[in-house]
Amino acid sequence: MSSMIREVHQQLTNKERTAVEITTEFLERIEKLEPKVHSYLCVTSEQAIQQAKKVDDKIANNESIGLLEGIPIAIKDVLCTTGIPTTCGSKILENFIPPYESTVTQKLKDIGAVMLGKTNLDEFAMGSSTENSAYQVTANPWDLSRVPGGSSGGSASAVAASECVVSLGTDTGGSIRQPASFCGVVGIKPTYGLVSRFGLVAYASSLDQVGPFSHTVEDSAILLNAIAGYDPKDSTSLNVPIPDYSQFLKSDLKGVRVGVITETFGEGLDPVVAQTVHQAIEQLKSLGATVQEISCPRFRYGLPAYYIIAPSEASANLARYDAVKYGIREKADTLLSMYTKTRAKGFGNEVKRRIMLGTYTLSAGYYDAYYLKAQKVRTLIKQDFEAAFDLVDVLVSPTVPTTAFKAGEKTEDPLSMYLSDLMTIPVNLAGLPGMSIPCGFDQQGLPIGLQMISNVLREDILFHVGYAYEQSTDWHKYKPQLK
């Protein structure tokens, strides 16, 4: 199986099954599994059936359909969808129904993809486990007592549990790649600016990026083709030609130079994860790639720099939740007490923690000491990557230092939770594309991810290396046994 999308597309065009039948099958699976998995915050059954009917009508009229037409997809509940609740996993937005559509979901609507619903996440995408969601904690389909990762945990677990064909998540510091690793699926964080952020509820505007989850590299290529591209509504959108990513899916790696980031194999890395990733690197060698060690000396400063820059941007972005324009509103005697009461009730602990941290680092006496310094470190991290890409085409590392941890294990210790993003954060700080693909399992049968990083706008290399590795192994064929 190299593409579930192509498989479903073929069934539709051969008239073996209708789009309504396929959609209904997924909706029934969601109904059956959701009491255990909790991937979705909202299931849009009626709209999904209506969208599927339109596809069936086209097929009945012998009109040709696109690759994603009639394909059931799940959307992280941080992308605005007209007339459908968009909560960002927060109480403060529990009654918010957007009057407009995000660019990426509009693109999917326009090409006839079938949206099954909105998936769970850590509140405002702040977290690594979905335990910061105000509504529910998503379970990892491989072991329901463990977390699926975060913040896009709902989108990753929906794909792993086959509650959709593909899904969309967002990645600010690893929020697509970390859950992809924990759930044993493919996850891609594109180059910053490649995919429009219009209608994406902002956490940290210079870091957030929308990207796909799928069972296979080819499906991610197809989905990225559909959502990438310039958007005049987004001032950070890149006006560059978008290649057809599926043309880069080649199975031999002759001439490809792979660099192993030395700094990612140090203290805190689970020995089984290290061993599994080394085996994956040997596999890349056997496919014809040349492999060398590469040092990115400032890589380890990514985490402290990120936890100054991201909360600073969050504190500015979340100032708009003032109980005046949208969201919940607490009754109060004065305007100020309305703000404070609403924000106290509406925001969860992690969001409050990051707002306070960000407001502090942006305040008059500390701006230079913290925020400005973190931005300088960000530049140095970027320079390390630039130097590395003079020598190699793609960098590899473990995606996460461990496999999925148990729910509740790290909730009392935010710092140990932050360490889950140790390997992924530098990629966002530098605006680079990164991909996590399954490369094995630990003794408990939990998935392990291999992270690949390429230079700006070099998604082609990621798809090439990812596809070659995937086709030479069987990891992508394993599915959790959920009944």
C-alpha positions in Angstrom: 0.0 0.0 0.0 1.6 3.3 -1.0 -1.5 5.4 -1.0 -4.8 5.1 0.7 -6.1 8.1 -1.2 -5.4 6.5 -4.5 -7.0 3.3 -3.3 -10.3 5.0 -2.3 -10.1 7.2 -5.5 -9.9 4.0 -7.6 -12.9 2.5 -5.8 -14.9 5.6 -6.6 -13.9 5.9 -10.2 -14.4 2.2 -10.9 -17.9 2.6 -9.2 -17.0 -0.2 -6.8 -18.3 1.9 -3.9 -20.0 5.3 -3.6 -18.6 8.3 -1.7 -21.7 8.1 0.6 -20.9 4.5 1.4 -17.3 5.3 2.2 -18.2 8.3 4.3 -20.9 6.4 6.2 -18.4 3.6 6.9 -16.0 6.1 8.5 -18.7 7.8 10.4 -19.8 4.4 11.8 -16.2 3.7 12.8 -16.0 7.0 14.5 -19.2 6.3 16.5 -17.8 2.9 17.5 -14.3 4.0 18.5 -14.8 7.5 19.9 -15.9 6.5 23.4 -12.3 5.0 23.7 -10.2 7.2 21.5 -11.6 10.7 21.8 -10.0 12.0 18.6 -12.9 14.3 17.6 -14.4 17.3 19.4 -17.1 17.6 16.8 -18.3 15.2 14.1 -20.0 16.9 11.1 -22.0 13.9 9.8 -24.7 15.8 7.9 -22.3 18.0 6.1 -20.0 15.0 5.3 -22.9 13.1 3.7 -24.0 16.1 1.7 -20.4 16.6 0.4 -20.2 12.9 -0.5 -23.5 13.1 -2.4 -22.1 15.8 -4.6 -19.2 13.6 -5.5 -21.5 10.7 -6.3 -23.6 13.0 -8.5 -20.5 13.9 -10.5 -19.6 10.3 -10.9 -23.1 9.4 -12.0 -22.9 12.1 -14.7 -19.6 10.5 -15.9 -17.7 13.6 -14.9 -14.1 13.1 -13.8 -13.2 13.6 -10.2 -9.9 14.8 -8.5 -7.7 12.7 -6.3 -9.1 14.1 -3.1 -12.7 14.3 -4.1 -14.8 12.1 -1.8 -11.8 11.4 0.5 -12.8 11.5 4.2 -10.6 14.0 6.1 -10.3 15.3 9.7 -9.4 18.9 10.6 -7.6 20.1 13.7 -10.0 22.3 15.7 -7.8 25.3 15.4 -8.7 26.1 11.7 -11.8 28.2 11.2 -14.7 26.5 9.5 -17.8 28.5 8.6 -20.9 27.5 10.6 -19.0 24.8 12.5 -17.7 25.3 16.0 -14.0 26.2 16.3 -13.0 25.9 19.9 -9.2 25.5 19.8 -9.7 23.1 22.7 -10.5 26.1 25.0 -13.4 27.0 27.2 -13.1 30.6 26.2 -14.2 29.7 22.6 -16.7 27.0 23.5 -19.6 29.0 21.8 -17.5 30.3 18.8 -18.8 29.6 15.3 -16.7 31.3 12.7 -18.3 33.5 10.1 -15.5 32.7 7.6 -13.4 29.7 6.4 -9.7 29.2 6.7 -7.8 29.1 3.3 -6.7 25.5 3.7 -10.2 24.2 4.6 -11.7 26.2 1.8 -9.2 24.7 -0.7 -10.2 21.2 0.5 -13.9 22.1 0.2 -13.3 23.5 -3.3 -11.8 20.2 -4.5 -14.5 18.1 -2.9 -12.8 16.5 0.1 -15.2 15.3 2.7 -14.7 16.8 6.2 -15.7 14.3 8.9 -15.2 16.7 11.8 -12.8 18.7 14.0 -10.2 17.0 16.1 -9.1 17.5 19.7 -5.9 19.4 20.6 -4.1 20.9 23.6 -5.7 24.3 24.3 -4.6 26.9 21.7 -2.1 24.2 20.5 -0.1 24.6 23.7 1.0 21.2 24.8 2.5 17.8 23.9 -0.2 15.3 24.9 -3.8 16.8 24.4 -4.0 16.8 28.3 -4.4 20.6 28.1 -7.6 20.3 26.1 -10.5 21.8 28.0 -12.8 19.1 26.8 -11.2 15.6 26.7 -7.9 13.7 26.6 -7.3 11.8 23.4 -5.9 8.2 23.8 -3.1 6.7 21.7 -4.7 4.0 19.5 -1.6 1.7 20.1 -2.2 1.8 23.9 -5.3 3.6 25.2 -3.6 4.4 28.6 -1.0 6.5 26.8 -1.1 9.9 25.1 -1.1 10.4 21.3 1.3 13.4 21.6 0.3 17.0 21.0 -0.8 19.5 20.3 -2.3 17.8 17.1 -2.9 14.6 19.0 -6.6 14.3 17.8 -5.5 14.5 14.2 -2.7 12.0 14.6 -4.8 9.4 16.5 -7.7 9.8 14.0 -5.4 8.7 11.2 -3.8 5.9 13.3 -7.2 4.6 14.4 -8.5 4.8 10.7 -11.2 7.2 11.7 -10.3 9.2 8.6 -8.1 8.7 5.5 -5.9 11.7 6.2 -6.0 14.7 8.5 -4.6 18.2 9.0 -2.7 19.4 12.0 -0.5 22.4 12.9 3.1 22.5 14.0 4.5 25.3 16.1 7.4 23.4 17.8 6.7 19.8 16.8 3.0 19.5 17.1 2.7 17.5 13.9 5.9 15.5 14.0 5.8 14.5 17.8 2.2 13.0 17.6 3.1 11.4 14.3 5.9 9.6 16.0 3.8 8.6 19.0 1.0 7.3 16.8 3.1 5.6 14.1 1.9 7.7 11.2 3.6 10.1 8.7 3.5 13.8 9.7 4.9 16.8 7.8 5.7 20.3 8.9 6.1 22.3 5.7 8.5 25.3 5.1 7.2 28.3 7.0 5.0 30.3 4.6 4.4 27.4 2.2 0.8 26.8 3.5 -1.5 29.7 4.2 -2.2 30.6 7.9 -5.3 32.6 7.1 -8.1 31.3 9.3 -5.6 29.4 11.5 -6.1 30.6 15.1 -2.7 31.9 16.0 -0.5 30.7 18.8 3.0 31.9 17.8 2.7 33.6 14.4 6.3 33.3 13.3 6.3 29.5 14.0 2.9 28.1 13.3 2.5 26.0 10.1 -0.3 23.7 8.8 0.6 20.3 7.6 -0.7 16.7 6.8 -1.0 13.4 8.7 -1.3 10.2 6.7 -0.5 6.5 6.7 2.0 6.9 3.8 4.4 9.4 2.4 2.5 9.5 -0.9 -0.7 10.5 0.8 1.1 13.4 2.5 2.5 14.5 -0.8 -1.0 14.5 -2.3 -2.5 16.4 0.6 0.3 19.0 0.7 -0.2 19.5 -3.1 -3.8 20.5 -2.3 -3.1 22.9 0.6 0.2 24.6 -0.4 0.4 27.8 -2.3 0.4 31.6 -2.1 -2.4 33.4 -0.3 -2.7 37.2 -0.6 -4.8 37.1 2.7 -1.7 35.9 4.6 1.2 38.4 4.8 3.7 35.6 5.6 2.7 33.4 2.6 5.5 32.7 0.1 4.8 33.5 -3.5 6.7 30.6 -5.0 5.7 28.0 -7.6 4.5 24.7 -6.0 5.8 21.6 -7.7 3.8 18.3 -7.8 5.3 16.6 -4.8 4.3 13.1 -5.9 6.8 13.3 -8.8 9.7 13.1 -6.2 8.6 9.7 -4.9 11.6 7.6 -6.0 12.8 4.4 -4.4 16.6 4.7 -4.7 18.8 7.1 -2.8 22.0 7.2 -5.0 23.7 10.5 -4.7 21.6 11.7 -1.7 23.8 13.0 1.2 22.4 12.3 4.7 23.6 14.0 7.8 23.0 12.6 11.3 22.7 15.4 13.9 25.3 14.5 16.5 23.6 16.6 19.2 20.4 14.5 19.1 22.0 11.3 20.3 23.0 12.5 23.8 21.6 12.3 27.3 17.9 11.7 27.7 17.4 9.6 24.6 15.8 6.3 25.2 18.3 3.6 24.2 15.7 1.6 22.2 14.8 4.8 20.3 18.5 5.4 19.6 19.0 1.9 18.4 15.9 1.9 16.2 16.8 5.2 14.5 20.4 3.9 13.9 18.9 0.9 12.1 16.8 3.3 10.0 20.0 5.2 9.1 21.7 1.9 8.1 18.7 1.3 5.9 19.1 4.6 4.2 22.8 3.7 3.5 21.7 0.4 2.0 19.4 2.3 -0.4 22.5 4.2 -1.8 22.6 7.3 0.4 26.0 8.5 1.8 25.8 9.1 5.6 28.0 11.4 7.7 27.8 12.9 11.2 26.9 16.6 11.3 27.2 18.8 14.3 24.7 21.6 14.9 26.3 23.0 18.0 23.4 25.4 18.9 20.7 22.8 18.4 20.2 22.3 22.1 19.5 26.0 22.7 16.4 25.6 20.6 14.2 24.6 23.6 15.1 27.6 25.9 14.9 30.1 22.9 11.5 28.7 21.9 10.0 29.0 25.4 10.8 32.7 25.3 9.7 33.4 21.7 6.6 31.3 21.5 5.0 32.5 24.8 5.9 36.1 23.9 4.0 35.8 20.6 1.2 33.9 22.4 0.7 36.7 25.0 0.2 39.2 22.1 -2.0 36.9 20.1 -4.3 35.8 23.0 -4.9 39.4 24.1 -7.8 39.5 21.6 -9.9 37.2 23.9 -11.4 40.0 25.9 -15.0 38.9 26.1 -16.1 41.7 23.9 -16.1 40.4 20.3 -16.5 36.7 20.6 -16.2 33.7 23.0 -17.7 33.5 26.4 -18.4 36.5 28.6 -18.5 36.5 32.4 -20.9 39.1 34.0 -19.1 41.8 35.8 -19.6 45.4 37.2 -16.6 47.0 35.3 -14.9 46.4 32.0 -11.6 45.4 33.6 -13.3 42.8 35.9 -15.2 41.5 32.9 -11.8 40.9 31.1 -10.2 39.3 34.2 -13.1 37.1 35.2 -13.6 35.9 31.6 -9.9 35.1 31.0 -9.6 33.5 34.4 -12.5 31.1 33.7 -11.9 30.7 30.0 -8.1 29.9 29.8 -6.6 26.7 31.3 -3.4 26.6 33.4 -0.9 26.0 30.6 -2.3 28.8 28.5 -2.2 31.2 31.6 1.4 30.0 32.3 2.5 30.9 28.8 0.7 34.2 28.7 2.4 35.3 31.9 5.8 34.0 30.8 5.4 35.9 27.5 4.1 39.1 29.0 7.0 39.1 31.4 9.7 38.6 28.7 8.2 41.4 26.6 8.0 43.8 29.5 10.1 47.0 29.5 12.9 45.8 31.8 13.3 42.3 30.3 12.7 42.6 26.6 16.5 43.0 25.7 17.6 40.4 28.3 15.2 37.7 27.2 13.2 38.2 24.0 15.9 39.9 22.0 18.5 37.4 23.1 16.3 34.5 22.2 15.8 36.0 18.7 19.7 36.2 18.3 19.9 32.5 19.4 17.3 31.7 16.7 19.5 33.3 14.1 22.5 31.2 15.3 20.4 28.0 15.1 19.4 29.0 11.5 23.1 29.5 10.6 24.0 26.0 12.0 21.4 24.5 9.7 22.6 26.6 6.7 26.2 25.3 7.3 24.9 21.7 7.5 23.0 22.0 4.2 26.2 23.0 2.5 27.4 19.5 3.2 24.3 17.3 3.1 20.8 17.2 1.5 18.8 16.0 4.4 19.4 15.8 8.2 18.1 12.9 10.3 17.4 12.5 14.0 15.0 10.7 16.3 11.6 12.6 16.2 11.1 12.4 20.0 13.5 11.2 22.7 11.0 8.5 23.9 7.9 6.6 22.9 4.4 7.7 24.0 4.2 8.3 27.8 1.2 7.4 30.0 -1.6 9.9 30.4 -1.1 11.8 33.7 2.6 10.9 33.9 3.9 14.4 33.1 1.0 16.7 34.0 2.6 17.8 37.3 5.9 18.6 35.7 5.5 21.0 32.7 9.3 21.1 32.1 9.5 17.3 31.5 6.6 17.7 29.1 8.4 20.5 27.2 11.4 18.1 26.6 9.2 16.0 24.3 9.8 18.7 21.7 13.6 18.8 22.1 14.3 17.5 18.6 11.5 19.2 16.7 11.7 22.8 18.0 14.9 24.0 16.2 13.2 23.2 12.8 10.4 25.7 13.5 12.8 28.3 14.7 14.6 28.1 11.4 11.4 27.9 9.3 12.5 24.6 7.7 10.4 21.6 6.6 10.5 18.5 8.7 8.9 15.0 8.4 8.4 12.2 10.9 8.0 8.7 9.5 7.5 5.4 11.4 10.7 3.4 11.7 10.0 0.7 14.3 8.5 -0.2 17.7 9.8 -0.5 21.3 9.3 -3.6 23.5 5.8 -2.4 24.5 4.8 -2.3 20.8 4.8 1.6 20.8 5.8 3.4 17.5 9.1 5.2 17.0 9.6 8.0 14.5 12.5 9.0 12.4 12.8 12.8 11.8 14.1 14.1 8.5 14.8 17.8 8.0 15.7 19.6 4.7 16.5 23.1 3.6 13.9 25.8 3.0 11.4 24.8 0.3 13.2 21.4 -0.2 10.1 19.3 0.6 11.1 17.3 -2.6 14.1 15.8 -0.7 11.9 14.8 2.2 9.4 13.1 0.0 12.2 11.4 -1.9 14.0 10.0 1.2 10.9 9.3 3.1 9.3 7.4 0.2 12.4 5.3 -0.5 12.8 4.4 3.2 9.1 3.6 3.6 9.0 1.4 0.5 11.9 -0.6 1.7 10.4 -1.4 5.1 7.0 -2.5 6.4 6.5 -0.2 9.3 3.7 1.8 7.6 1.7 -1.3 7.1 1.2 -1.9 10.8 -2.1 -0.7 12.3 -3.3 -0.7 15.9 -5.8 -3.4 16.7 -8.8 -1.5 17.9 -12.2 -3.2 18.2 
